[in-house]
């Protein structure tokens, strides 16, 4: 039986009233995904001039182009931060405080961009040095998905540290949809970070990653259990990875108390819920996992695999 548009509309409106909870009407505007996505693309252009735009940028025009782009990002970011603060105001803040606070946070975060570029340069160098398939650092920036994902996460992390809701998560989810790499904006990531291939890699909110860490596709740094639900908010739920650690494909490391000591290697397909000391090799074997100390070379055939 053919139904009229009016009847179909009434049925849907009845659902709005019946279900509730997933409706957002008569409230403040939330940051739109499409606007945050466009802003994030502009931020990438500020971080990597000449890489994420079609036109050639000449040195003589760099100041003018950067000033215009910075003004656009500043305006959009300030507006979206303001919406986020209205959605989830800081404790004790009055509505009149939110606009000045949004202006302050915007200036702080954009002022951090020069400092974000330093670890990004180190990340690019680590990828080029560590991948013989890379022809140049320019190729790494323009074609390696992890650079885009990590660049966005490093900026989103600055917003996260300022207590801004929604916007940093929308930024990293935009990068996730483009790259297949899911890095929460809360994760703390050191310098010279490299995710090779990257598809399916997941790094949870309270993860801590040291310097010179290399991961492969499908690696998960995840929480042990989410049965506690919202009671776990703000707790250390995800692993800590030391310096100079390599984690091979599809390894899963679980839990906020799990620490991977510096200099260690985690083999492919390992499921790890316990800490391992520095300079360890953890490998998956048919009868279970095996932990080997790299300080005993007679036990290790070749851990630089």
N, C-alpha and C positions, 0 to 999 in steps of 0.2 A: 504494500500500500504506500502510495506516495505521500510524504510528509511535507508540510509547508515549512518555509523558513521560519515563520513565527513560532510554530510548534517546536522545531528543533532548538531555537533560541531559548524558549521557555524551559525546555528540559535541561539545557546547560545552566541556565540561571538557577534553576532548582538545585542543581549540583553545587553551585557556588554557596548557596545558603546551607545546604545539608552538610557538606564536607568541611567547609571553612578551613582555617589554618594555613592552607596553601594559597589563599587570596591575599593580595596586597593592594587594597583600594582605600581611598580616603586617608592615605598616609603620605609621608614624605617620599619624594622620588628616590629610587635606588640608583646607583651608578649603572648605566646601560652597558652591556657587554660590548656592543659595537663601538661605542665611544672610547671605552678603555682600550679596546684592541687597536684602534687608530692611534691613540695616544702612545701606546706601547711601541708601535712601529716608529713613531716619531722619536721616541727615546732611543731606540736602536740607531737611528740616523745621527743623533747627538753623540752617542758613544763611538760609533764607527763611521765618521764622515766619508762619504763617497762610496760606501758599500751597500747601503739599503735604500738607494734612490736611483732613478733612471738617468737623470742628467749628470753630466760631468761637473764636478766642483773644482774651480780654479783657486789657487792660493789667494789671488787678489780679491776674490769674492767670499772667502771663507768667513771672515768676520761678519759681513752683512748677512750671509745665509744662516750662520749660526745664531745671530741675534734674533732674526725673524722666527726661526724654528724654536728657539728657547722661549720667546714670547708666547707662541702658540701652545707649547707644552705647559708653560706656567699657567696660562689661563684655563686650559682644560683640566689640568691636574688639580688646581685649586678648587675648581667647581666640583669635581668628583670627590675630593677629600671632604669638602663641606657636606656633601650628601651623605657620605659615610659617617661623619660625626653626628649628623642629625639622626641617622639610623641607630647608631650606638654611641651616645655621648659619653665622654669621660666622666668618671665619678665626680660629683660635685659641680659639674659645669652647667652654667645657665645657657639658654639659647643665644643670648647676646654675646657669649664668649666664643661661639663656634666659628664664626666667620674670621675673626682675628687669629684664632688658633689654626684654621685651615691655611691662612696666608703664611703664618710662621712655619708650619710643617712643610709647606710647599717649598719655601725658600731653603729650608734646611736640607730637604731631600735632593733638590736640584743642585745645591751646593756640594753635595757628596759625589756628584757624577765624576769630577776629576779623580777622586780617590777610588771610585769603582773601576775606572779605566786601568789602574795599575795592576790589580789582580787579573783583569781580563787579558792584558798583555802577557802576563805570566802563563795564563791558561792557554793562550794561543801558542806560545813558545813550547809549552809542554806537549801539546798535540803534535806540533811539527817535529819536535825532537824525537817523540816517541812513536811516530807512525811513518814507516818507510814509504807508504803509499802517498804521503802528502808531498806535493810538488813545491809548495810555497806556503808561507804564512797567510798570504792573501787567499789562497784556496781554502785554507782552514776556516777563515772568517766567513767567506761567502758561501761555502757549501757544507760545512760540518754542522749538523743540527745541534750538537751540544753547546756550541758557542752561543747560538741564539737563546737556548734554554737557560744557560748559566748567566748570560748577560741580563736577561729579564729577571731572573731570580735574585741576582745581586742588587738590582735596583728595588725590586719588590721587598727585599729584606730590610732595606732602609725604611720603607713605609711601615713594615711590620714592627720594627723597633719603636716607631713613634705611636704605636697603638691604633693605627688606622685599620678599620675593618673593610672587608669586601674588595677594595681596589687592589691590594697586593695579590689576593687570591685570584681575582679575575685576570690579572696580568700573567701569573704563572700558569693558569689553566689555558689561556690563549697560547702560550708557548708550548704547553703540553699537547694541545690539539694539533699544532703544526709539526712538532718534532717527535712525538711519542715518548718524551722524557718528562716525568712528573716529579718536580722538585717543589716542595712546600716552601713558601716564602720565609718560614721560621727557621729553616735549616741554616746552620752555621758552616760555611765552607771556606777552607783555607786557599792559599795560592797554588798555582801550577796544577790545577785540577783538570782532569781529562776523562771524558766518557767516550769511549770508542764505540762507534755504531749507535748505541744509545737506546734503540727501540725497546720499550717496556721497562726501562729503569725507573725505580720509584725510591724517592728519598723523603722520609717523613719529617714532620714538623720539628721535632726536638732532636733530630740527628745533628751530630757534630763531626766534622770531617777536617782532618789536619792538612798539612801542606804536601804537595807532590803525591797526591792520591790518584790512582788510575782505576777506572771501572770499565766493565764491558756491558753489553746489552743484557737486559733482563735482570739486572742486579736489584735486589730489594733491601732497603734499610727500613724495617717495619716494626710495629709495636707487637709485643708478645700477645696481648689479649685486649680487646675493647669491651669486654663484658661489663666493666665498670662504667661505661658510657661517659656522661658529662662529668662524673666525679673525677675522671682522669685529666680533665682540662688543666693545663699549666704544669703537668708533671713531666718528668723525663721518661719518655716512652720508647724512644728510638736509640739505636746504638751510637757509640762513639768510635770513630775510626782514627787511629794515630797517623803519624807522618809516614810517607814513603810506603804506603800500603797499596797492593794490587789486588783487585777483586775480579775474578773471572766470571764468564757468562752464567746467568741464571742462578748465581749464589744468592741465598737469602739469609740475612743476619737480623736477629730478632731481639728486641727488648732494650729497655733504657739502661739496664745495668750491664749490658754486654759491651765490652771494650776490646777492640782489636789492637794489639800492641804495635808500636811503630816497627816498620821494616818487615811486616808480615805479608804473606801471600795466601789468599783464600781461593781455592780451586773452584772450577766450574761445578755447578749443581750441588754445592754444599749447602746444607741447612743447619745453621749455627745458632744456638741459644745460650752459649756460654762464652765467657771471655777467653782470649788466648794471649799468652805472653808475647813480648816483642820478639821479632825475628823468628816467627813461627811459620810453618807451612801446613795448611789444612787441606787435605785432599779427600775426595769421595772415592771409596772403593766398594765393590759389591757387598762386602761383609760389614760395611759401615765406614764412618769417617776416621781418618787417621791424622794425628797431629805430630809433626816432626819439627825438631829444632834445627834452624839453619846453622847454628853454631857447631853442628856435627855433620860436616860435609860428607862423611862416609855414608850417612843415611839418606842423602839427597842426591839423586842423579842429576837433576837440572831443574831448579825451581824458577829460573828465568824463562819460563815457557810463555 
